[in-house]
Amino acid sequence: MTVSIVRFGGSNCDRDAALALGSLDIDAEIVWHEDGLPEATDGIVIPGGFSYGDYLRAGAMAARSPIMDEVRALAEDGVPVLGVCNGAQIGSESGLTPGAFTTNRSARFQCEHVHLRVENADTPFTSAFTEGEVISLPIAHGEGRFEIEPRKLDAIRSDDRVLFRYCEADGTVTDVANPNGSTDNVAGVLGERETVAVLMPHPERATLDDIGASNGAGTDGAGVLRAFE
Ligand SMILES: NC(=O)CC[C@H](N)C(=O)O
């Protein structure tokens, strides 16, 4: 697969994503949003960062860049799309995925390792795992609290669109394990197709052996990025 990693002004995880994908022998190219998507694109990553300085709402301005029309069109054609952290905020702001990401319950930027329970292993982003498996990934965000209206929450639950939930190390979903106050502990959610996903934790920061070994992040992120193999 040839993955286009979409860079906006203020993206800062684009190179991490390229390195992580490269370490899995997946072709990846960083694409400046004004240049549009290359024709060869058959996978898309919207990376983390602080696009447009998080002004207005995190992700709100990048979501209105014309390249997002191209992303939406390819997503509808079944091209896998993954939004990570600021990319998740851009994904939800652009209507690729349901719900919204708002200010953390703590009202502070939080940077820590979290446990996640795999809720749906039947997607390209989770096929390396089993349902109910607990993985660990780092988070680093100020606006990561997933919010969704109750009716839509019921719908995504019954449609199996919750991808990951924040949990304890043993897989129990508790409020204490919920770092930012996300509704129903949701850490990652699918779009209308199981080939479109956004998540607040950073798989690209827990993929490379050397980085994982030195900062304790581990390499569970590789399982998520294998969606692009
Ligand atoms: N690491 C990131 O992508 C940060 C996301 C966003 N700027 C926030 O703080 O919520």
PDBQT file of the ligand as one rigid body, heavy atoms in Angstrom, charges set to zero:
ROOT
HETATM    1  N1  LIG A 301      -0.726  15.003  20.103  1.00  0.00    +0.000 N 
HETATM    2  C1  LIG A 301      -1.713  15.606  19.503  1.00  0.00    +0.000 C 
HETATM    3  O1  LIG A 301      -2.072  15.319  18.365  1.00  0.00    +0.000 OA
HETATM    4  C2  LIG A 301      -2.385  16.729  20.255  1.00  0.00    +0.000 C 
HETATM    5  C3  LIG A 301      -3.796  16.941  19.805  1.00  0.00    +0.000 C 
HETATM    6  C4  LIG A 301      -4.380  18.285  20.174  1.00  0.00    +0.000 C 
HETATM    7  N2  LIG A 301      -3.587  19.356  19.700  1.00  0.00    +0.000 N 
HETATM    8  C5  LIG A 301      -4.689  18.338  21.644  1.00  0.00    +0.000 C 
HETATM    9  O2  LIG A 301      -3.906  18.808  22.424  1.00  0.00    +0.000 OA
HETATM   10  O3  LIG A 301      -5.732  17.872  22.011  1.00  0.00    +0.000 OA
ENDROOT
TORSDOF 0
